[in-house]
């Protein structure tokens, strides 16, 4: 979604590949407020929401005295589902051994493998998981549970909510490969990149790829107010990095293919575009949901595979080695089973038969990329625009600066969690006022509700301990 700073209409990012129309219907702010405040009461849902906002305590991060940039301070752990197929643990073993050496350099307690009985149980939330492993709801103590945590498994095995909840306290990433072979290749690529045995990375180049489909407000605003500001910050503050902007006419599928494993692959890539969406029974949904819609689409009318880049469009010899990418696009990281926000009528639409991770990021990871940051479900303009205040891109700018300065990707993204903690606090305060009978402005509540929910949907795919070469 995105919106004009002076507009009350909410227009969502995402295009339906079956029809060429918006994947999510547009709504006015008043309609969203009505849905937020006037949905048929569901006592259990209300109770869950209140527990969740109460549990989403202010972000705590790593305890004082430990440097999140150092693996020997923060430690590293890997989390499997309790019933995970052991072949994935075997495939990841070289990376686990590599991280063990790094994480235990100062204290052997700063490395953990949570598998089998210690793994995530079906339906288990992050707070229950941490309590079972003797960790309180406090700042992360790496001597109990390491700060850097890699989840291994698809979101049916370890839910998106688990990842989002754990991320409030820890630096969390996920890999959800379909095969053990892909898992092993990713492990090998990370090790090779850190031990100097990989093909040398390209120049220290950051590329910014912004689609501006004609007449399409979401992509126009994202390219101008988000991508443009982040690129300008890098140009002004990172003299060791060269910056390339590919915006509008040049942001084609062919060019994006060259940036993702071709001869123009940068070390860091930031994209803004629509993400593709498909009906739940469409056979294109699993392989192409979240694919990046490029400038090749005219902005209206039917969409073909010539217009977007999906995982199975990458060449088998694509080599995105050392790449960290940020995709600002609907479903760019994955899809929940049900949408996170009600639509007209107050019902949550079933988006898919099961939750799943996007294929494009995992294809990149299997072929040598280090990490991809993306969004689960739709993107909202409240990620970077706020009514009355205009563009608010500090979390994006600060995270990118940290990445280019050599921070591990999980710790670099902490700025997003800080924003989420602030929104959580404000939303919880509004709910408390409603509970006590005080009047609350419906539009303000709508902004908080949507911005908070949007902030929970940014996720990291890949090992949180990787960093730019």
QUIZI-V823393 format. One line per field, one symbol per residue. phi: phi as a letter, one per 20 degrees, with the letter a starting at -180 (. if undefined). psi: psi as a letter, one per 20 degrees, with the letter a starting at -180 (. if undefined). burial: # if it has 16 or more other C-alpha atoms within 10 Angstrom, else .. A space follows every 50 residues. Layout:
# QUIZI-V823393
phi->???
psi->???
burial->???
This chain:
# QUIZI-V823393
phi->.bbffddeeddefocffecmdgfdffceffffffffddfgfcgfffffff fffffffggdmeggndeffdffefmbbccdfgdffffffffegfffffff fffegdbffecbddblfeffegmfefffffffdmdeebgfdfedcgfecd ecqfffecfgffffffffdceccbccfecfffffffgffffffedneefg ffffdddcdcecfgmdfgfffffeedgfffffffgedcffdeccdccmge eeffffffedoefdgefcccccafdfccgfeffffgedfngeedffffob nfcdffecddgfefffdfcegnfdccdeagmfdrcefdfecfdgnneeff ebfbfbefeggfffffdpfeacdbcemfecfffbccgncmfcdggfffff gfgfenfgffffeffffffffffffffffffffffenffcffffffffff ffffffefcddpffefbff
psi->qrqqhjqiqopqqppoihijrphpqqqrhhhggghhijqppogggggggh hghhhmrppgbqqqipoiiphhghrqqpprqgkqpihhhghigghghghg gghjhhpiikpqonrchiapqpjprhghgghhkkprmrqpoiigpqgopo poqrihgoqhhgggghihhroprqplqhqhghghhgghggghhijjirpp qarnpppooopmppjogghghghghfggggghgghhimhipqpppnpchi mrggghhhimiaijprhpppqprqqqqqqhjpiigghipiqopaihpiiq aqpriiirorgjiqqhjpnkpippqoonqpkhhaprgqqipqapijqoqo hqhqqqqqhghhggghjiqgqppappbqqqiihiqppiibpnjghgghgg ggghijqqhghhjhhhhgghgghgghghhgghhghjjqqpphhghggggg gghghiipqporpiiqrq.
burial->#####...##########.#####.##.#.######.............. ..#..########..#.##.############.#...##.##.###..## .###.....#######..###...###.#.....#...############ ##########.################..#.############....#.. ##.##########...###############.###.....#.#.####.# ####.#######.#################....##.##########.#. ..#...#####.##...########################.#....... ##..#################################...########## ####..###############.######.##..........##.###### ###################
